[in-house]
Amino acid sequence: MPRHQYRPGDTVVLKARVLGSTQPEGSGRIVSQLPEANGLLRYRVRFSSENFERSIEQDEIDTVVSASPAARSHRVADNGGSGSWVKSNTIRTRK
């Protein structure tokens, strides 16, 4: 089962001439992930040069030019690099 590589808010660029003469200019922002259909992953994308949203397949996205999904910054709690992220000395319970 394939998995979505991009999330809402990610910026993507389509491969050259994927949509022929209707190819949008510039980059687009993923609005939502659409359900898998016939083994194809689809996204709802809004391009800055258009006033409507498009439905595109994941394989139509130029992964080299688009923001890499691996480059997303995740906020990670600083726990000193070891042990659990839960700090047991800060937990208070009622008596």
Phi, psi and omega in degrees: 000118180291157181239149176294133178267339184242154180239163176305135182101341179289149179260131182228158175233137180281153174296154182298134175057029177292317183258012179068227184286348180263016181296124179285154179273144173078200184261164178231161180249131179288125181270318180200160173268135179260156180297152178293137178222122181057036178079005181253132176269134183232157179227152170263121186234141177244119178267145184295335182271003183231157180252026177216168180258149178246155172255120181234157177272155181297326181283356175274352182273132176281103185289338180287317183274328182289158178300127182293130177299330180288342183274000179299140178268126177251133176281124181241134179294136179277113180241021180081005175087000180212158176077192182281156177282347177277127178261101186296335180283351178259357180277128179245139177236153177280151178254000000 
